[in-house]
């Protein structure tokens, strides 16, 4: 039975790793980093256009309280 020649495996695996790394780098380079928007020098003031108070109010009965009838 002939023996399996493993003398070239190291070079094949090494080249495969370099190739996969190179392909990965080429795919990553395609994506540009996200650019943060520059703050506007004339920012609009935030105004509350609702006629009611903007404070949160509780409008439901919690589960722990008893119903009053």
PyMOL Python script that loads the backbone (N, CA, C, O; Angstrom):
from pymol import cmd

cmd.read_pdbstr("""\
ATOM      1  N   UNK A   1       0.850  -1.171   0.000  1.00  0.00           N
ATOM      2  CA  UNK A   1       0.000   0.000   0.000  1.00  0.00           C
ATOM      3  C   UNK A   1       0.897   1.237   0.000  1.00  0.00           C
ATOM      4  O   UNK A   1       1.798   1.342   0.833  1.00  0.00           O
ATOM      5  N   UNK A   2       0.667   2.169  -0.915  1.00  0.00           N
ATOM      6  CA  UNK A   2       1.546   3.344  -0.991  1.00  0.00           C
ATOM      7  C   UNK A   2       1.299   4.312   0.162  1.00  0.00           C
ATOM      8  O   UNK A   2       0.178   4.421   0.658  1.00  0.00           O
ATOM      9  N   UNK A   3       2.311   4.989   0.571  1.00  0.00           N
ATOM     10  CA  UNK A   3       2.225   5.963   1.652  1.00  0.00           C
ATOM     11  C   UNK A   3       1.744   7.308   1.101  1.00  0.00           C
ATOM     12  O   UNK A   3       2.033   7.662  -0.042  1.00  0.00           O
ATOM     13  N   UNK A   4       1.011   8.044   1.926  1.00  0.00           N
ATOM     14  CA  UNK A   4       0.508   9.344   1.534  1.00  0.00           C
ATOM     15  C   UNK A   4       1.629  10.365   1.682  1.00  0.00           C
ATOM     16  O   UNK A   4       2.230  10.484   2.749  1.00  0.00           O
ATOM     17  N   UNK A   5       1.907  11.095   0.618  1.00  0.00           N
ATOM     18  CA  UNK A   5       2.975  12.095   0.637  1.00  0.00           C
ATOM     19  C   UNK A   5       2.449  13.380   1.270  1.00  0.00           C
ATOM     20  O   UNK A   5       1.608  14.059   0.679  1.00  0.00           O
ATOM     21  N   UNK A   6       2.932  13.720   2.461  1.00  0.00           N
ATOM     22  CA  UNK A   6       2.454  14.898   3.184  1.00  0.00           C
ATOM     23  C   UNK A   6       3.490  16.018   3.184  1.00  0.00           C
ATOM     24  O   UNK A   6       3.359  16.973   3.950  1.00  0.00           O
ATOM     25  N   UNK A   7       4.507  15.922   2.349  1.00  0.00           N
ATOM     26  CA  UNK A   7       5.571  16.916   2.383  1.00  0.00           C
ATOM     27  C   UNK A   7       5.098  18.277   1.859  1.00  0.00           C
ATOM     28  O   UNK A   7       5.681  19.295   2.233  1.00  0.00           O
ATOM     29  N   UNK A   8       4.089  18.335   1.028  1.00  0.00           N
ATOM     30  CA  UNK A   8       3.640  19.621   0.473  1.00  0.00           C
ATOM     31  C   UNK A   8       2.447  20.198   1.227  1.00  0.00           C
ATOM     32  O   UNK A   8       1.974  21.283   0.888  1.00  0.00           O
ATOM     33  N   UNK A   9       1.955  19.498   2.236  1.00  0.00           N
ATOM     34  CA  UNK A   9       0.780  19.976   2.951  1.00  0.00           C
ATOM     35  C   UNK A   9       1.025  21.312   3.665  1.00  0.00           C
ATOM     36  O   UNK A   9       0.155  22.184   3.664  1.00  0.00           O
ATOM     37  N   UNK A  10       2.189  21.470   4.264  1.00  0.00           N
ATOM     38  CA  UNK A  10       2.489  22.700   4.990  1.00  0.00           C
ATOM     39  C   UNK A  10       2.402  23.909   4.066  1.00  0.00           C
ATOM     40  O   UNK A  10       1.795  24.923   4.411  1.00  0.00           O
ATOM     41  N   UNK A  11       3.009  23.791   2.897  1.00  0.00           N
ATOM     42  CA  UNK A  11       2.984  24.907   1.947  1.00  0.00           C
ATOM     43  C   UNK A  11       1.566  25.148   1.431  1.00  0.00           C
ATOM     44  O   UNK A  11       1.176  26.301   1.248  1.00  0.00           O
ATOM     45  N   UNK A  12       0.798  24.112   1.195  1.00  0.00           N
ATOM     46  CA  UNK A  12      -0.570  24.272   0.693  1.00  0.00           C
ATOM     47  C   UNK A  12      -1.453  24.953   1.739  1.00  0.00           C
ATOM     48  O   UNK A  12      -2.239  25.840   1.409  1.00  0.00           O
ATOM     49  N   UNK A  13      -1.323  24.539   2.993  1.00  0.00           N
ATOM     50  CA  UNK A  13      -2.130  25.140   4.064  1.00  0.00           C
ATOM     51  C   UNK A  13      -1.711  26.589   4.286  1.00  0.00           C
ATOM     52  O   UNK A  13      -2.562  27.454   4.489  1.00  0.00           O
ATOM     53  N   UNK A  14      -0.418  26.860   4.249  1.00  0.00           N
ATOM     54  CA  UNK A  14       0.077  28.217   4.441  1.00  0.00           C
ATOM     55  C   UNK A  14      -0.433  29.142   3.332  1.00  0.00           C
ATOM     56  O   UNK A  14      -0.880  30.253   3.615  1.00  0.00           O
ATOM     57  N   UNK A  15      -0.372  28.703   2.095  1.00  0.00           N
ATOM     58  CA  UNK A  15      -0.873  29.507   0.985  1.00  0.00           C
ATOM     59  C   UNK A  15      -2.387  29.689   1.068  1.00  0.00           C
ATOM     60  O   UNK A  15      -2.902  30.749   0.710  1.00  0.00           O
ATOM     61  N   UNK A  16      -3.097  28.678   1.532  1.00  0.00           N
ATOM     62  CA  UNK A  16      -4.540  28.788   1.681  1.00  0.00           C
ATOM     63  C   UNK A  16      -4.892  29.844   2.731  1.00  0.00           C
ATOM     64  O   UNK A  16      -5.821  30.626   2.531  1.00  0.00           O
ATOM     65  N   UNK A  17      -4.162  29.873   3.843  1.00  0.00           N
ATOM     66  CA  UNK A  17      -4.421  30.856   4.890  1.00  0.00           C
ATOM     67  C   UNK A  17      -4.150  32.264   4.369  1.00  0.00           C
ATOM     68  O   UNK A  17      -4.945  33.169   4.620  1.00  0.00           O
ATOM     69  N   UNK A  18      -3.055  32.467   3.657  1.00  0.00           N
ATOM     70  CA  UNK A  18      -2.751  33.779   3.089  1.00  0.00           C
ATOM     71  C   UNK A  18      -3.809  34.207   2.070  1.00  0.00           C
ATOM     72  O   UNK A  18      -4.177  35.381   2.015  1.00  0.00           O
ATOM     73  N   UNK A  19      -4.289  33.276   1.279  1.00  0.00           N
ATOM     74  CA  UNK A  19      -5.308  33.588   0.278  1.00  0.00           C
ATOM     75  C   UNK A  19      -6.616  33.984   0.943  1.00  0.00           C
ATOM     76  O   UNK A  19      -7.253  34.955   0.534  1.00  0.00           O
ATOM     77  N   UNK A  20      -7.021  33.240   1.963  1.00  0.00           N
ATOM     78  CA  UNK A  20      -8.259  33.570   2.673  1.00  0.00           C
ATOM     79  C   UNK A  20      -8.130  34.928   3.361  1.00  0.00           C
ATOM     80  O   UNK A  20      -9.081  35.710   3.368  1.00  0.00           O
ATOM     81  N   UNK A  21      -6.974  35.213   3.935  1.00  0.00           N
ATOM     82  CA  UNK A  21      -6.741  36.504   4.566  1.00  0.00           C
ATOM     83  C   UNK A  21      -6.820  37.632   3.545  1.00  0.00           C
ATOM     84  O   UNK A  21      -7.422  38.671   3.811  1.00  0.00           O
ATOM     85  N   UNK A  22      -6.219  37.432   2.385  1.00  0.00           N
ATOM     86  CA  UNK A  22      -6.247  38.446   1.326  1.00  0.00           C
ATOM     87  C   UNK A  22      -7.656  38.702   0.823  1.00  0.00           C
ATOM     88  O   UNK A  22      -8.042  39.854   0.625  1.00  0.00           O
ATOM     89  N   UNK A  23      -8.428  37.648   0.614  1.00  0.00           N
ATOM     90  CA  UNK A  23      -9.814  37.812   0.157  1.00  0.00           C
ATOM     91  C   UNK A  23     -10.630  38.542   1.213  1.00  0.00           C
ATOM     92  O   UNK A  23     -11.443  39.406   0.886  1.00  0.00           O
ATOM     93  N   UNK A  24     -10.417  38.198   2.473  1.00  0.00           N
ATOM     94  CA  UNK A  24     -11.132  38.866   3.560  1.00  0.00           C
ATOM     95  C   UNK A  24     -10.795  40.357   3.589  1.00  0.00           C
ATOM     96  O   UNK A  24     -11.682  41.194   3.757  1.00  0.00           O
ATOM     97  N   UNK A  25      -9.515  40.686   3.427  1.00  0.00           N
ATOM     98  CA  UNK A  25      -9.103  42.089   3.424  1.00  0.00           C
ATOM     99  C   UNK A  25      -9.728  42.850   2.259  1.00  0.00           C
ATOM    100  O   UNK A  25     -10.153  43.993   2.428  1.00  0.00           O
ATOM    101  N   UNK A  26      -9.790  42.238   1.091  1.00  0.00           N
ATOM    102  CA  UNK A  26     -10.406  42.900  -0.057  1.00  0.00           C
ATOM    103  C   UNK A  26     -11.887  43.148   0.168  1.00  0.00           C
ATOM    104  O   UNK A  26     -12.415  44.171  -0.270  1.00  0.00           O
ATOM    105  N   UNK A  27     -12.559  42.240   0.837  1.00  0.00           N
ATOM    106  CA  UNK A  27     -13.982  42.434   1.106  1.00  0.00           C
ATOM    107  C   UNK A  27     -14.206  43.503   2.170  1.00  0.00           C
ATOM    108  O   UNK A  27     -15.178  44.254   2.089  1.00  0.00           O
ATOM    109  N   UNK A  28     -13.334  43.584   3.156  1.00  0.00           N
ATOM    110  CA  UNK A  28     -13.497  44.562   4.227  1.00  0.00           C
ATOM    111  C   UNK A  28     -13.186  45.972   3.720  1.00  0.00           C
ATOM    112  O   UNK A  28     -13.810  46.935   4.167  1.00  0.00           O
ATOM    113  N   UNK A  29     -12.244  46.104   2.808  1.00  0.00           N
ATOM    114  CA  UNK A  29     -11.845  47.418   2.313  1.00  0.00           C
ATOM    115  C   UNK A  29     -12.982  48.090   1.547  1.00  0.00           C
ATOM    116  O   UNK A  29     -13.022  49.317   1.465  1.00  0.00           O
ATOM    117  N   UNK A  30     -13.901  47.313   0.988  1.00  0.00           N
ATOM    118  CA  UNK A  30     -15.010  47.887   0.226  1.00  0.00           C
ATOM    119  C   UNK A  30     -15.916  48.750   1.077  1.00  0.00           C
ATOM    120  O   UNK A  30     -16.537  49.682   0.567  1.00  0.00           O
ATOM    121  N   UNK A  31     -16.005  48.456   2.370  1.00  0.00           N
ATOM    122  CA  UNK A  31     -16.909  49.183   3.243  1.00  0.00           C
ATOM    123  C   UNK A  31     -16.210  50.404   3.820  1.00  0.00           C
ATOM    124  O   UNK A  31     -15.164  50.289   4.459  1.00  0.00           O
ATOM    125  N   UNK A  32     -16.794  51.572   3.588  1.00  0.00           N
ATOM    126  CA  UNK A  32     -16.237  52.800   4.133  1.00  0.00           C
ATOM    127  C   UNK A  32     -16.719  52.973   5.566  1.00  0.00           C
ATOM    128  O   UNK A  32     -17.838  52.572   5.888  1.00  0.00           O
ATOM    129  N   UNK A  33     -15.914  53.551   6.420  1.00  0.00           N
ATOM    130  CA  UNK A  33     -16.379  53.789   7.786  1.00  0.00           C
ATOM    131  C   UNK A  33     -17.500  54.824   7.773  1.00  0.00           C
ATOM    132  O   UNK A  33     -17.525  55.720   6.929  1.00  0.00           O
ATOM    133  N   UNK A  34     -18.418  54.689   8.713  1.00  0.00           N
ATOM    134  CA  UNK A  34     -19.531  55.626   8.762  1.00  0.00           C
ATOM    135  C   UNK A  34     -19.024  56.984   9.218  1.00  0.00           C
ATOM    136  O   UNK A  34     -18.228  57.083  10.151  1.00  0.00           O
ATOM    137  N   UNK A  35     -19.487  58.012   8.559  1.00  0.00           N
ATOM    138  CA  UNK A  35     -19.072  59.374   8.876  1.00  0.00           C
ATOM    139  C   UNK A  35     -20.142  60.011   9.743  1.00  0.00           C
ATOM    140  O   UNK A  35     -21.319  60.036   9.383  1.00  0.00           O
ATOM    141  N   UNK A  36     -19.719  60.525  10.889  1.00  0.00           N
ATOM    142  CA  UNK A  36     -20.661  61.171  11.782  1.00  0.00           C
ATOM    143  C   UNK A  36     -21.079  62.507  11.191  1.00  0.00           C
ATOM    144  O   UNK A  36     -20.241  63.223  10.643  1.00  0.00           O
ATOM    145  N   UNK A  37     -22.351  62.856  11.290  1.00  0.00           N
ATOM    146  CA  UNK A  37     -22.781  64.149  10.751  1.00  0.00           C
ATOM    147  C   UNK A  37     -22.184  65.293  11.557  1.00  0.00           C
ATOM    148  O   UNK A  37     -22.079  65.228  12.781  1.00  0.00           O
ATOM    149  N   UNK A  38     -21.800  66.331  10.847  1.00  0.00           N
ATOM    150  CA  UNK A  38     -21.229  67.486  11.536  1.00  0.00           C
ATOM    151  C   UNK A  38     -22.346  68.270  12.192  1.00  0.00           C
ATOM    152  O   UNK A  38     -23.418  68.418  11.607  1.00  0.00           O
ATOM    153  N   UNK A  39     -22.122  68.771  13.382  1.00  0.00           N
ATOM    154  CA  UNK A  39     -23.185  69.530  14.057  1.00  0.00           C
ATOM    155  C   UNK A  39     -23.453  70.827  13.303  1.00  0.00           C
ATOM    156  O   UNK A  39     -22.534  71.517  12.862  1.00  0.00           O
ATOM    157  N   UNK A  40     -24.706  71.129  13.172  1.00  0.00           N
ATOM    158  CA  UNK A  40     -25.113  72.331  12.459  1.00  0.00           C
ATOM    159  C   UNK A  40     -24.839  73.553  13.326  1.00  0.00           C
ATOM    160  O   UNK A  40     -25.036  73.518  14.541  1.00  0.00           O
ATOM    161  N   UNK A  41     -24.384  74.634  12.696  1.00  0.00           N
ATOM    162  CA  UNK A  41     -24.103  75.850  13.467  1.00  0.00           C
ATOM    163  C   UNK A  41     -25.387  76.570  13.821  1.00  0.00           C
ATOM    164  O   UNK A  41     -25.425  77.296  14.815  1.00  0.00           O
ATOM    165  N   UNK A  42     -26.438  76.391  13.038  1.00  0.00           N
ATOM    166  CA  UNK A  42     -27.716  77.028  13.334  1.00  0.00           C
ATOM    167  C   UNK A  42     -28.737  75.950  13.687  1.00  0.00           C
ATOM    168  O   UNK A  42     -29.625  75.639  12.893  1.00  0.00           O
ATOM    169  N   UNK A  43     -28.605  75.395  14.863  1.00  0.00           N
ATOM    170  CA  UNK A  43     -29.510  74.329  15.297  1.00  0.00           C
ATOM    171  C   UNK A  43     -30.859  74.929  15.653  1.00  0.00           C
ATOM    172  O   UNK A  43     -30.941  75.984  16.281  1.00  0.00           O
ATOM    173  N   UNK A  44     -31.905  74.244  15.244  1.00  0.00           N
ATOM    174  CA  UNK A  44     -33.251  74.706  15.548  1.00  0.00           C
ATOM    175  C   UNK A  44     -33.559  74.399  17.012  1.00  0.00           C
ATOM    176  O   UNK A  44     -33.271  73.297  17.479  1.00  0.00           O
ATOM    177  N   UNK A  45     -34.142  75.357  17.747  1.00  0.00           N
ATOM    178  CA  UNK A  45     -34.492  75.057  19.143  1.00  0.00           C
ATOM    179  C   UNK A  45     -35.656  74.074  19.188  1.00  0.00           C
ATOM    180  O   UNK A  45     -36.573  74.137  18.369  1.00  0.00           O
ATOM    181  N   UNK A  46     -35.604  73.178  20.145  1.00  0.00           N
ATOM    182  CA  UNK A  46     -36.649  72.171  20.289  1.00  0.00           C
ATOM    183  C   UNK A  46     -37.778  72.782  21.095  1.00  0.00           C
ATOM    184  O   UNK A  46     -37.581  73.226  22.226  1.00  0.00           O
ATOM    185  N   UNK A  47     -38.953  72.802  20.508  1.00  0.00           N
ATOM    186  CA  UNK A  47     -40.105  73.350  21.214  1.00  0.00           C
ATOM    187  C   UNK A  47     -41.164  72.273  21.344  1.00  0.00           C
ATOM    188  O   UNK A  47     -41.290  71.395  20.491  1.00  0.00           O
ATOM    189  N   UNK A  48     -41.919  72.355  22.420  1.00  0.00           N
ATOM    190  CA  UNK A  48     -42.977  71.402  22.663  1.00  0.00           C
ATOM    191  C   UNK A  48     -44.260  71.974  22.055  1.00  0.00           C
ATOM    192  O   UNK A  48     -44.774  72.977  22.551  1.00  0.00           O
ATOM    193  N   UNK A  49     -44.783  71.364  21.001  1.00  0.00           N
ATOM    194  CA  UNK A  49     -45.957  71.873  20.303  1.00  0.00           C
ATOM    195  C   UNK A  49     -47.254  71.298  20.842  1.00  0.00           C
ATOM    196  O   UNK A  49     -48.319  71.579  20.293  1.00  0.00           O
ATOM    197  N   UNK A  50     -47.197  70.509  21.891  1.00  0.00           N
ATOM    198  CA  UNK A  50     -48.407  69.907  22.449  1.00  0.00           C
ATOM    199  C   UNK A  50     -48.997  70.829  23.494  1.00  0.00           C
ATOM    200  O   UNK A  50     -48.252  71.474  24.232  1.00  0.00           O
ATOM    201  N   UNK A  51     -50.327  70.909  23.578  1.00  0.00           N
ATOM    202  CA  UNK A  51     -50.941  71.804  24.565  1.00  0.00           C
ATOM    203  C   UNK A  51     -50.893  71.255  25.992  1.00  0.00           C
ATOM    204  O   UNK A  51     -51.131  71.999  26.944  1.00  0.00           O
ATOM    205  N   UNK A  52     -50.597  69.996  26.150  1.00  0.00           N
ATOM    206  CA  UNK A  52     -50.576  69.422  27.483  1.00  0.00           C
ATOM    207  C   UNK A  52     -49.154  69.382  28.033  1.00  0.00           C
ATOM    208  O   UNK A  52     -48.177  69.623  27.324  1.00  0.00           O
ATOM    209  N   UNK A  53     -49.080  69.079  29.284  1.00  0.00           N
ATOM    210  CA  UNK A  53     -47.802  69.001  29.968  1.00  0.00           C
ATOM    211  C   UNK A  53     -47.030  67.793  29.435  1.00  0.00           C
ATOM    212  O   UNK A  53     -47.606  66.721  29.252  1.00  0.00           O
ATOM    213  N   UNK A  54     -45.747  67.959  29.190  1.00  0.00           N
ATOM    214  CA  UNK A  54     -44.962  66.862  28.633  1.00  0.00           C
ATOM    215  C   UNK A  54     -44.553  65.829  29.676  1.00  0.00           C
ATOM    216  O   UNK A  54     -43.912  64.836  29.332  1.00  0.00           O
ATOM    217  N   UNK A  55     -44.907  66.039  30.940  1.00  0.00           N
ATOM    218  CA  UNK A  55     -44.560  65.109  32.009  1.00  0.00           C
ATOM    219  C   UNK A  55     -45.375  63.820  31.860  1.00  0.00           C
ATOM    220  O   UNK A  55     -46.560  63.864  31.529  1.00  0.00           O
ATOM    221  N   UNK A  56     -44.738  62.690  32.103  1.00  0.00           N
ATOM    222  CA  UNK A  56     -45.411  61.393  32.000  1.00  0.00           C
ATOM    223  C   UNK A  56     -46.332  61.222  33.190  1.00  0.00           C
ATOM    224  O   UNK A  56     -45.943  61.478  34.330  1.00  0.00           O
ATOM    225  N   UNK A  57     -47.538  60.794  32.928  1.00  0.00           N
ATOM    226  CA  UNK A  57     -48.476  60.531  34.017  1.00  0.00           C
ATOM    227  C   UNK A  57     -48.967  59.099  33.922  1.00  0.00           C
ATOM    228  O   UNK A  57     -49.042  58.522  32.837  1.00  0.00           O
ATOM    229  N   UNK A  58     -49.298  58.538  35.068  1.00  0.00           N
ATOM    230  CA  UNK A  58     -49.766  57.158  35.107  1.00  0.00           C
ATOM    231  C   UNK A  58     -51.260  57.148  34.823  1.00  0.00           C
ATOM    232  O   UNK A  58     -52.026  57.830  35.504  1.00  0.00           O
ATOM    233  N   UNK A  59     -51.682  56.376  33.820  1.00  0.00           N
ATOM    234  CA  UNK A  59     -53.088  56.384  33.433  1.00  0.00           C
ATOM    235  C   UNK A  59     -53.724  55.009  33.592  1.00  0.00           C
ATOM    236  O   UNK A  59     -54.804  54.769  33.052  1.00  0.00           O
ATOM    237  N   UNK A  60     -53.092  54.121  34.305  1.00  0.00           N
ATOM    238  CA  UNK A  60     -53.641  52.788  34.490  1.00  0.00           C
ATOM    239  C   UNK A  60     -53.479  52.371  35.955  1.00  0.00           C
ATOM    240  O   UNK A  60     -52.673  52.938  36.693  1.00  0.00           O
ATOM    241  N   UNK A  61     -54.247  51.388  36.348  1.00  0.00           N
ATOM    242  CA  UNK A  61     -54.116  50.850  37.689  1.00  0.00           C
ATOM    243  C   UNK A  61     -53.048  49.785  37.695  1.00  0.00           C
ATOM    244  O   UNK A  61     -53.088  48.896  36.845  1.00  0.00           O
ATOM    245  N   UNK A  62     -52.101  49.825  38.602  1.00  0.00           N
ATOM    246  CA  UNK A  62     -51.091  48.764  38.653  1.00  0.00           C
ATOM    247  C   UNK A  62     -51.719  47.439  39.075  1.00  0.00           C
ATOM    248  O   UNK A  62     -52.783  47.428  39.695  1.00  0.00           O
ATOM    249  N   UNK A  63     -51.096  46.368  38.758  1.00  0.00           N
ATOM    250  CA  UNK A  63     -51.618  45.038  39.056  1.00  0.00           C
ATOM    251  C   UNK A  63     -51.700  44.774  40.557  1.00  0.00           C
ATOM    252  O   UNK A  63     -52.519  43.970  41.002  1.00  0.00           O
ATOM    253  N   UNK A  64     -50.863  45.440  41.332  1.00  0.00           N
ATOM    254  CA  UNK A  64     -50.828  45.156  42.752  1.00  0.00           C
ATOM    255  C   UNK A  64     -51.961  45.824  43.536  1.00  0.00           C
ATOM    256  O   UNK A  64     -52.265  45.405  44.653  1.00  0.00           O
ATOM    257  N   UNK A  65     -52.592  46.862  42.962  1.00  0.00           N
ATOM    258  CA  UNK A  65     -53.661  47.533  43.693  1.00  0.00           C
ATOM    259  C   UNK A  65     -54.987  46.804  43.468  1.00  0.00           C
ATOM    260  O   UNK A  65     -55.202  46.174  42.433  1.00  0.00           O
ATOM    261  N   UNK A  66     -55.863  46.907  44.458  1.00  0.00           N
ATOM    262  CA  UNK A  66     -57.158  46.269  44.371  1.00  0.00           C
ATOM    263  C   UNK A  66     -58.129  47.173  43.609  1.00  0.00           C
ATOM    264  O   UNK A  66     -58.065  48.397  43.717  1.00  0.00           O
ATOM    265  N   UNK A  67     -59.018  46.564  42.846  1.00  0.00           N
ATOM    266  CA  UNK A  67     -60.023  47.331  42.132  1.00  0.00           C
ATOM    267  C   UNK A  67     -61.069  47.829  43.113  1.00  0.00           C
ATOM    268  O   UNK A  67     -61.543  47.069  43.958  1.00  0.00           O
ATOM    269  N   UNK A  68     -61.421  49.067  43.009  1.00  0.00           N
ATOM    270  CA  UNK A  68     -62.421  49.648  43.910  1.00  0.00           C
ATOM    271  C   UNK A  68     -63.729  49.742  43.140  1.00  0.00           C
ATOM    272  O   UNK A  68     -63.778  50.322  42.056  1.00  0.00           O
ATOM    273  N   UNK A  69     -64.808  49.160  43.714  1.00  0.00           N
ATOM    274  CA  UNK A  69     -66.089  49.230  43.020  1.00  0.00           C
ATOM    275  C   UNK A  69     -67.161  49.803  43.896  1.00  0.00           C
ATOM    276  O   UNK A  69     -68.307  49.933  43.464  1.00  0.00           O
TER     277      UNK A  69
END
""", "prot")
cmd.dss("prot")
cmd.show_as("cartoon", "prot")
cmd.util.cbc("prot")
cmd.orient("prot")
